[in-house]
Amino acid sequence: MYQRLAGSLAVLCLAVCSGCSGTEYETITTNAVTGRLTVNGAPATGATVRFHPESPQPGAKYPLLPSGKVNAEGVYQLTTYEGDDGAPAGAYTVTIEWPDRNWRPPNGGMPPPPPDRLQGVYADPKKSTIHMKVEEGANEMEPIVLENVKILKGSSLN
């Protein structure tokens, strides 16, 4: 009896554990997306560019928000799942946040989480005027050029 109970428990444990191995989830097709971002004529190194879908994405249970970090040359590559896999095809509203990890409050003290150099002006998808369309295949997006932008006081441009 104990052997039968132990065997049943072993089978049950194997069944439960096999469902836990790895992260398996359904994915939808993505397309390579590369773009460029400059602020006041300089690359926005370290900024995050995020694409918010303007309509439901066929095959996705939840809205996917592809994003990418801007490198020292001002170039970003989007990722949806991993690596530089890109974004699903479709129309997007683009938001930008540029955290300044070196910023310190003007009067000293312990800094809060890194503030946005752009002061949240480009962070809200409901207010963003930047729109992009991802097509099937490789995409080179129109450069995002932000001029005459007021940068957070105490923050450097780069």
C-alpha positions in Angstrom: 0.0 0.0 0.0 2.8 2.4 0.9 4.7 1.6 -2.2 1.6 2.3 -4.3 1.0 5.7 -2.5 4.7 6.6 -2.8 4.6 5.7 -6.5 1.5 7.8 -7.1 3.1 10.8 -5.3 6.2 10.4 -7.4 4.2 10.5 -10.6 2.2 13.5 -9.3 5.4 15.4 -8.5 6.9 14.6 -11.9 3.7 15.9 -13.6 3.7 19.1 -11.6 7.5 19.8 -12.0 7.4 19.1 -15.7 5.0 22.0 -16.1 7.4 24.3 -14.2 10.5 23.8 -16.2 11.5 26.7 -18.4 9.3 29.7 -19.3 7.1 28.6 -22.1 4.6 31.1 -23.5 2.9 31.8 -26.8 4.6 34.4 -28.9 3.5 36.2 -32.0 5.7 37.1 -35.0 8.0 40.1 -34.5 9.9 42.1 -37.0 13.4 43.7 -36.6 13.1 47.4 -35.7 15.9 49.9 -35.6 15.7 53.7 -35.1 17.5 56.7 -33.9 16.8 59.3 -31.2 18.4 62.6 -30.6 17.6 65.3 -28.1 18.7 68.9 -28.8 21.1 67.6 -31.4 22.8 64.9 -29.2 22.2 61.1 -28.9 19.9 60.4 -26.0 22.2 57.7 -24.6 20.4 55.5 -22.1 16.8 56.6 -23.0 14.1 54.0 -23.3 11.9 54.1 -26.4 8.7 52.2 -25.9 6.1 51.3 -28.6 2.4 51.2 -27.4 0.1 49.4 -29.8 -2.7 51.6 -31.2 -5.0 48.6 -31.8 -5.3 45.0 -30.6 -2.4 42.7 -31.7 -3.8 39.5 -33.3 -2.7 36.5 -31.4 -1.6 38.4 -28.2 -3.5 37.9 -25.0 -2.3 41.2 -23.6 -0.9 44.3 -25.3 2.8 43.8 -26.0 5.0 46.9 -25.4 8.3 46.5 -27.4 11.1 48.7 -26.2 14.7 49.5 -26.7 17.6 51.4 -25.0 19.3 54.1 -27.0 23.1 53.5 -27.4 25.9 56.1 -27.5 25.3 56.7 -31.2 21.6 57.4 -30.6 20.5 54.1 -32.1 17.9 51.8 -30.5 16.7 48.3 -31.4 13.4 47.1 -30.2 12.7 43.9 -28.3 9.4 42.3 -27.4 10.4 38.9 -26.0 14.2 38.7 -25.9 17.3 40.0 -27.7 16.7 42.4 -30.5 13.7 40.5 -31.8 11.8 43.6 -32.8 8.0 44.2 -32.7 4.8 42.8 -34.1 3.6 44.5 -37.2 1.1 47.4 -36.6 0.7 51.0 -35.7 2.2 52.3 -32.4 2.3 55.4 -30.2 5.9 56.0 -29.0 6.9 57.1 -25.6 10.4 58.1 -24.4 11.9 58.2 -20.9 15.4 59.2 -20.2 16.5 58.4 -16.6 19.4 60.3 -15.2 21.1 57.9 -12.8 23.7 60.6 -11.9 21.2 63.3 -11.0 21.2 64.5 -7.4 18.7 66.8 -5.8 19.8 70.5 -6.0 19.8 70.8 -2.1 21.6 67.5 -1.6 20.2 64.5 0.2 19.4 61.0 -0.9 18.1 60.9 -4.5 14.8 59.2 -5.3 14.6 56.8 -8.2 16.3 58.3 -11.3 14.1 61.1 -12.6 13.3 61.5 -16.3 15.6 64.1 -17.9 12.6 64.9 -20.2 10.4 65.5 -17.1 7.7 63.1 -18.3 6.8 65.2 -21.3 7.2 62.2 -23.7 6.3 59.4 -21.2 2.5 59.4 -21.5 1.1 57.4 -24.5 -2.2 59.3 -24.2 -0.3 62.6 -24.8 2.4 61.5 -27.2 2.4 62.8 -30.7 5.0 60.4 -31.9 3.5 57.6 -34.1 5.3 54.8 -36.0 4.2 51.9 -38.1 6.0 48.5 -38.0 5.8 46.6 -41.3 6.5 42.9 -41.9 10.2 42.3 -42.3 13.1 44.6 -41.3 12.2 48.2 -40.3 14.4 51.3 -40.2 12.2 53.8 -38.5 12.1 57.5 -39.2 14.5 59.3 -36.8 13.0 60.8 -33.7 14.5 64.3 -33.4 13.5 66.3 -30.4 14.7 69.9 -30.5 14.4 72.8 -28.0 13.6 70.3 -25.2 13.9 71.6 -21.6 16.2 69.2 -19.7 15.7 68.5 -16.0 17.5 71.1 -13.9 20.8 69.6 -12.6 20.9 67.0 -15.3 23.5 66.8 -18.1 22.4 66.3 -21.7 24.3 63.0 -21.9 
